[in-house]
Amino acid sequence: MSLTQEQVAHFLAEGYLELPPPDGEDALHREIFDAAEALGDTAEALGNNILPALPDLAAKIYETPRVQGALTSILGPGYAMHPHRFCHKSVPGRQAQTWHRDSFWGHWLPRNHRPYWVMALYFPQDTPVELGPTGIIPRSQYWNADADG
C-alpha cells in the first residue's frame, strides 16, 4: 500500500510520518507488547538485535504490505532497514533524555536531502506523557549540527 502524495510531501517537509494502526489490531499489538515485556532485562541486553527475539515484530509489523508500501514510497524499492532496533523501556518518573539525534552506532553523519533510510519507531501501546514518549523536532532532519531546537 503506497503512501499518498500528501503523505510523502509531509514526510519530506516535516521529517516524520505517523501511521496509526488499522482498526482491529489491538490483540496483535498486545501480544507483541507482552512478548517484549516477558524478555525483561534481556530486551535491553539484546541491544539492536531485538528482531530475532520478537519475530512477530518483523513478520506482522515491518514486513506487512502497509509498512513496506510506506517505506518503499519514501525510500524506493530495495530499501534496507536502519540497524537501530533497540527495545527502549520507560517507566513513570524515569529521567528523560536530552534532545539528541540518533546516528549510526554513535558516529555523526551529515544529513542528506534525499532519504536513503528511516528510523521506524513502533509503539505497541499508548504512550502517555507519564511514560515520556519519544519526541521529535519537526524539520530538524535538514540541520547540519545538533541544536537545542
Disulfide bonds with the S-S distance in Angstrom:
none
